[in-house]
Amino acid sequence: MPQISRFFGIIIYMYFNDHAPPHFHAEYGEHEAVYTIETLEILRGELPRRAHSMVIEWAAFHRYDLRENWRLAREMQSLNEIEPLE
């Protein structure tokens, strides 16, 4: 599972050739959530409220980059690192 970003203890990653809909995984401590790229809804899991808010803020700003990484992952190509939330 390639890590594509890390900020404030949150790790963002995608799997190669993963199932639809386009999504990414966010991990914070022992918590994990899977977010859709288009709507930023949680498909499964949950994060603490503050971590969830940071993931949403980051993902809204980097939606184009997430879409591009999803395309690359589906094609089994190397993923691009995405700037962290500052």
Contacts in CASP RR format, 6 or more apart in sequence:
PFRMAT RR
TARGET T0000
AUTHOR 0000-0000-0000
METHOD contacts of the structure
MODEL  1
MPQISRFFGIIIYMYFNDHAPPHFHAEYGEHEAVYTIETLEILRGELPRR
AHSMVIEWAAFHRYDLRENWRLAREMQSLNEIEPLE
1 13 0 8 1.000
1 14 0 8 1.000
1 15 0 8 1.000
1 25 0 8 1.000
2 13 0 8 1.000
2 14 0 8 1.000
2 15 0 8 1.000
2 16 0 8 1.000
2 73 0 8 1.000
2 78 0 8 1.000
2 79 0 8 1.000
3 11 0 8 1.000
3 12 0 8 1.000
3 13 0 8 1.000
4 12 0 8 1.000
4 13 0 8 1.000
4 14 0 8 1.000
4 24 0 8 1.000
4 69 0 8 1.000
4 79 0 8 1.000
4 80 0 8 1.000
4 81 0 8 1.000
4 82 0 8 1.000
5 11 0 8 1.000
5 12 0 8 1.000
5 58 0 8 1.000
5 62 0 8 1.000
5 81 0 8 1.000
5 82 0 8 1.000
5 83 0 8 1.000
5 84 0 8 1.000
6 12 0 8 1.000
6 84 0 8 1.000
7 54 0 8 1.000
7 58 0 8 1.000
7 84 0 8 1.000
7 85 0 8 1.000
7 86 0 8 1.000
8 51 0 8 1.000
8 54 0 8 1.000
8 85 0 8 1.000
9 28 0 8 1.000
9 29 0 8 1.000
10 26 0 8 1.000
10 27 0 8 1.000
10 28 0 8 1.000
10 47 0 8 1.000
10 51 0 8 1.000
10 54 0 8 1.000
10 55 0 8 1.000
11 26 0 8 1.000
11 27 0 8 1.000
11 28 0 8 1.000
12 24 0 8 1.000
12 25 0 8 1.000
12 26 0 8 1.000
12 55 0 8 1.000
12 58 0 8 1.000
12 82 0 8 1.000
13 24 0 8 1.000
13 25 0 8 1.000
13 27 0 8 1.000
14 23 0 8 1.000
14 24 0 8 1.000
14 25 0 8 1.000
14 69 0 8 1.000
14 70 0 8 1.000
14 73 0 8 1.000
14 79 0 8 1.000
15 25 0 8 1.000
15 73 0 8 1.000
16 73 0 8 1.000
16 74 0 8 1.000
16 76 0 8 1.000
17 73 0 8 1.000
17 74 0 8 1.000
17 76 0 8 1.000
18 73 0 8 1.000
18 74 0 8 1.000
21 36 0 8 1.000
21 37 0 8 1.000
21 38 0 8 1.000
21 43 0 8 1.000
22 36 0 8 1.000
22 37 0 8 1.000
22 38 0 8 1.000
22 66 0 8 1.000
22 67 0 8 1.000
22 70 0 8 1.000
23 34 0 8 1.000
23 35 0 8 1.000
23 36 0 8 1.000
23 37 0 8 1.000
23 43 0 8 1.000
23 70 0 8 1.000
24 34 0 8 1.000
24 35 0 8 1.000
24 37 0 8 1.000
24 59 0 8 1.000
24 66 0 8 1.000
24 69 0 8 1.000
24 70 0 8 1.000
25 32 0 8 1.000
25 33 0 8 1.000
25 34 0 8 1.000
25 35 0 8 1.000
26 32 0 8 1.000
26 33 0 8 1.000
26 34 0 8 1.000
26 35 0 8 1.000
26 47 0 8 1.000
26 51 0 8 1.000
26 55 0 8 1.000
28 47 0 8 1.000
28 48 0 8 1.000
28 51 0 8 1.000
31 45 0 8 1.000
31 46 0 8 1.000
31 47 0 8 1.000
31 48 0 8 1.000
31 51 0 8 1.000
32 45 0 8 1.000
32 47 0 8 1.000
33 42 0 8 1.000
33 44 0 8 1.000
33 45 0 8 1.000
33 46 0 8 1.000
33 47 0 8 1.000
33 52 0 8 1.000
33 55 0 8 1.000
34 42 0 8 1.000
34 43 0 8 1.000
34 44 0 8 1.000
34 45 0 8 1.000
35 41 0 8 1.000
35 42 0 8 1.000
35 43 0 8 1.000
35 55 0 8 1.000
35 56 0 8 1.000
35 59 0 8 1.000
36 43 0 8 1.000
37 59 0 8 1.000
37 63 0 8 1.000
37 66 0 8 1.000
37 67 0 8 1.000
37 70 0 8 1.000
38 63 0 8 1.000
40 56 0 8 1.000
40 59 0 8 1.000
40 60 0 8 1.000
42 52 0 8 1.000
46 52 0 8 1.000
47 55 0 8 1.000
54 85 0 8 1.000
57 85 0 8 1.000
58 84 0 8 1.000
58 85 0 8 1.000
59 66 0 8 1.000
61 85 0 8 1.000
62 82 0 8 1.000
62 83 0 8 1.000
65 80 0 8 1.000
65 82 0 8 1.000
66 82 0 8 1.000
68 80 0 8 1.000
69 79 0 8 1.000
69 80 0 8 1.000
69 82 0 8 1.000
72 78 0 8 1.000
72 79 0 8 1.000
72 80 0 8 1.000
73 79 0 8 1.000
END
